[in-house]
Amino acid sequence: MTTHSPQPARPGHGLTVADAMDPCDYQIADDSTVDQADDVLRVAHLDYLLVRGHDGRCEGLVTRTGLHPFLTRSWYAERTAISSTTHQRGPFAWPTMGLALAAIAMRIKHLAVWPVVDEDGYILGALTADRAAGLLATDLVVTVPA
């Protein structure tokens, strides 16, 4: 008879992206102009906006930093659509994905924010690297006995 000793609980093993994602109150259509996106970012004091396509599915994420080259010439910002800019595109996180795995993927891809979509590609929210790291660190403290 062979017996197996129980494996220690792995930190973050039970947490999913759904546990850490934030709802996304602000989105912008991919045919909106760079100027319009900049206005929303400034007025709402946001660092990023999720971009949705004409069909409502997630097309990516745009940041102030990513818009900066287009904003240096006002005539260009007024005419350039978000879809024509270089911005973060898929693949995206999904809510059932393990949080530890998502954190690793974000670290490898150098992502501070990652859109979260459902199985059809519709926006559910966003996962930030800071929130994922914070929850994983808290879970580590809770699951590892002193």
C-alpha positions as a Markdown table, in Angstrom:
| # | Residue | x | y | z |
|---|---|---|---|---|
| 1 | Met | 0.0 | 0.0 | 0.0 |
| 2 | Thr | 1.4 | 3.4 | -1.0 |
| 3 | Thr | 0.5 | 6.5 | 0.8 |
| 4 | His | 1.0 | 10.0 | -0.4 |
| 5 | Ser | 1.6 | 12.9 | 2.0 |
| 6 | Pro | -0.7 | 15.8 | 1.4 |
| 7 | Gln | 0.7 | 18.5 | -0.7 |
| 8 | Pro | 1.0 | 21.9 | 0.9 |
| 9 | Ala | -1.5 | 24.5 | -0.3 |
| 10 | Arg | 0.0 | 26.6 | -3.1 |
| 11 | Pro | -0.4 | 30.3 | -2.5 |
| 12 | Gly | -3.0 | 31.9 | -4.8 |
| 13 | His | -4.2 | 28.5 | -5.9 |
| 14 | Gly | -7.9 | 29.2 | -5.3 |
| 15 | Leu | -8.0 | 32.8 | -6.4 |
| 16 | Thr | -9.2 | 33.7 | -9.9 |
| 17 | Val | -9.1 | 36.8 | -12.0 |
| 18 | Ala | -12.8 | 37.3 | -11.1 |
| 19 | Asp | -11.7 | 37.7 | -7.4 |
| 20 | Ala | -9.3 | 40.6 | -8.3 |
| 21 | Met | -10.7 | 42.4 | -11.4 |
| 22 | Asp | -12.3 | 45.8 | -11.1 |
| 23 | Pro | -15.4 | 46.7 | -13.1 |
| 24 | Cys | -14.7 | 49.0 | -16.0 |
| 25 | Asp | -16.9 | 52.1 | -15.8 |
| 26 | Tyr | -15.2 | 53.8 | -18.7 |
| 27 | Gln | -14.8 | 52.4 | -22.2 |
| 28 | Ile | -14.3 | 54.0 | -25.6 |
| 29 | Ala | -15.3 | 52.9 | -29.1 |
| 30 | Asp | -12.4 | 52.0 | -31.4 |
| 31 | Asp | -13.6 | 54.6 | -34.0 |
| 32 | Ser | -13.4 | 57.4 | -31.4 |
| 33 | Thr | -10.6 | 59.9 | -32.0 |
| 34 | Val | -7.4 | 60.2 | -30.0 |
| 35 | Asp | -8.6 | 63.6 | -28.9 |
| 36 | Gln | -11.8 | 62.2 | -27.5 |
| 37 | Ala | -10.0 | 59.5 | -25.6 |
| 38 | Asp | -7.6 | 62.1 | -24.2 |
| 39 | Asp | -10.6 | 64.2 | -23.0 |
| 40 | Val | -12.1 | 61.2 | -21.2 |
| 41 | Leu | -8.8 | 60.2 | -19.6 |
| 42 | Arg | -8.2 | 63.7 | -18.4 |
| 43 | Val | -11.7 | 64.5 | -17.2 |
| 44 | Ala | -12.3 | 61.2 | -15.4 |
| 45 | His | -8.7 | 61.2 | -14.0 |
| 46 | Leu | -8.0 | 57.7 | -15.6 |
| 47 | Asp | -4.8 | 56.0 | -16.6 |
| 48 | Tyr | -6.4 | 53.8 | -19.2 |
| 49 | Leu | -9.5 | 53.1 | -21.2 |
| 50 | Leu | -10.8 | 49.8 | -22.5 |
| 51 | Val | -11.5 | 49.9 | -26.2 |
| 52 | Arg | -14.5 | 48.2 | -27.7 |
| 53 | Gly | -15.1 | 47.4 | -31.4 |
| 54 | His | -18.2 | 48.1 | -33.4 |
| 55 | Asp | -19.7 | 44.8 | -32.3 |
| 56 | Gly | -19.2 | 45.6 | -28.6 |
| 57 | Arg | -16.3 | 43.2 | -28.1 |
| 58 | Cys | -13.0 | 44.2 | -26.4 |
| 59 | Glu | -10.4 | 45.5 | -28.9 |
| 60 | Gly | -7.8 | 46.4 | -26.3 |
| 61 | Leu | -6.7 | 49.1 | -23.9 |
| 62 | Val | -5.3 | 52.6 | -24.5 |
| 63 | Thr | -3.2 | 54.6 | -22.0 |
| 64 | Arg | -2.3 | 58.2 | -21.7 |
| 65 | Thr | 1.3 | 57.3 | -22.5 |
| 66 | Gly | 0.3 | 55.5 | -25.6 |
| 67 | Leu | -1.7 | 58.5 | -26.8 |
| 68 | His | 1.1 | 61.0 | -26.1 |
| 69 | Pro | 2.8 | 60.8 | -29.6 |
| 70 | Phe | -0.5 | 61.5 | -31.3 |
| 71 | Leu | -1.3 | 64.5 | -29.0 |
| 72 | Thr | 1.8 | 66.5 | -29.9 |
| 73 | Arg | 0.1 | 67.6 | -33.1 |
| 74 | Ser | -3.5 | 68.6 | -32.4 |
| 75 | Trp | -4.6 | 68.2 | -36.0 |
| 76 | Tyr | -3.4 | 64.6 | -35.9 |
| 77 | Ala | -5.2 | 63.9 | -32.7 |
| 78 | Glu | -8.5 | 65.2 | -34.1 |
| 79 | Arg | -8.4 | 62.9 | -37.1 |
| 80 | Thr | -6.8 | 59.7 | -35.8 |
| 81 | Ala | -9.1 | 56.9 | -34.6 |
| 82 | Ile | -8.1 | 54.8 | -31.6 |
| 83 | Ser | -8.1 | 51.7 | -33.9 |
| 84 | Ser | -5.2 | 53.3 | -35.8 |
| 85 | Thr | -3.0 | 53.7 | -32.8 |
| 86 | Thr | -0.6 | 51.3 | -31.2 |
| 87 | His | -2.4 | 50.0 | -28.1 |
| 88 | Gln | -2.6 | 46.9 | -26.1 |
| 89 | Arg | -4.5 | 44.2 | -27.9 |
| 90 | Gly | -5.5 | 40.6 | -27.1 |
| 91 | Pro | -5.3 | 37.9 | -25.9 |
| 92 | Phe | -7.1 | 39.0 | -22.8 |
| 93 | Ala | -7.6 | 37.5 | -19.3 |
| 94 | Trp | -10.8 | 35.6 | -18.6 |
| 95 | Pro | -12.5 | 35.5 | -15.2 |
| 96 | Thr | -12.0 | 31.8 | -14.4 |
| 97 | Met | -8.2 | 32.1 | -15.0 |
| 98 | Gly | -6.1 | 31.5 | -12.0 |
| 99 | Leu | -4.9 | 34.7 | -10.4 |
| 100 | Ala | -1.3 | 33.4 | -9.9 |
| 101 | Leu | -1.2 | 32.5 | -13.6 |
| 102 | Ala | -2.5 | 35.8 | -14.7 |
| 103 | Ala | 0.0 | 37.6 | -12.5 |
| 104 | Ile | 2.8 | 35.6 | -14.1 |
| 105 | Ala | 1.5 | 36.4 | -17.6 |
| 106 | Met | 1.2 | 40.1 | -16.8 |
| 107 | Arg | 4.8 | 40.1 | -15.5 |
| 108 | Ile | 6.1 | 38.4 | -18.6 |
| 109 | Lys | 4.2 | 40.8 | -20.9 |
| 110 | His | 5.1 | 43.8 | -18.8 |
| 111 | Leu | 1.4 | 44.7 | -18.3 |
| 112 | Ala | 0.2 | 47.0 | -15.6 |
| 113 | Val | -3.5 | 46.5 | -16.6 |
| 114 | Trp | -5.1 | 43.6 | -18.5 |
| 115 | Pro | -8.6 | 43.6 | -19.9 |
| 116 | Val | -10.9 | 40.8 | -18.7 |
| 117 | Val | -13.4 | 39.4 | -21.1 |
| 118 | Asp | -16.1 | 36.7 | -21.2 |
| 119 | Glu | -16.0 | 33.7 | -23.5 |
| 120 | Asp | -17.5 | 35.8 | -26.3 |
| 121 | Gly | -15.0 | 38.6 | -26.0 |
| 122 | Tyr | -17.2 | 41.2 | -24.2 |
| 123 | Ile | -15.6 | 43.4 | -21.6 |
| 124 | Leu | -16.2 | 42.4 | -18.0 |
| 125 | Gly | -13.5 | 44.5 | -16.3 |
| 126 | Ala | -9.8 | 45.0 | -15.8 |
| 127 | Leu | -7.1 | 43.4 | -13.7 |
| 128 | Thr | -4.3 | 45.5 | -12.4 |
| 129 | Ala | -0.9 | 44.0 | -11.6 |
| 130 | Asp | -0.9 | 45.9 | -8.2 |
| 131 | Arg | -4.3 | 44.4 | -7.2 |
| 132 | Ala | -3.3 | 40.9 | -8.3 |
| 133 | Ala | 0.0 | 41.1 | -6.3 |
| 134 | Gly | -1.7 | 42.5 | -3.3 |
| 135 | Leu | -4.3 | 39.7 | -3.2 |
| 136 | Leu | -1.7 | 37.0 | -3.8 |
| 137 | Ala | 0.5 | 38.4 | -1.0 |
| 138 | Thr | -2.5 | 38.4 | 1.3 |
| 139 | Asp | -3.4 | 34.9 | 0.4 |
| 140 | Leu | 0.2 | 33.8 | 1.0 |
| 141 | Val | 0.1 | 35.3 | 4.6 |
| 142 | Val | -3.3 | 33.6 | 5.3 |
| 143 | Thr | -2.4 | 30.1 | 3.9 |
| 144 | Val | 1.1 | 29.7 | 5.3 |
| 145 | Pro | 1.1 | 28.9 | 9.0 |
| 146 | Ala | 3.3 | 31.0 | 11.3 |
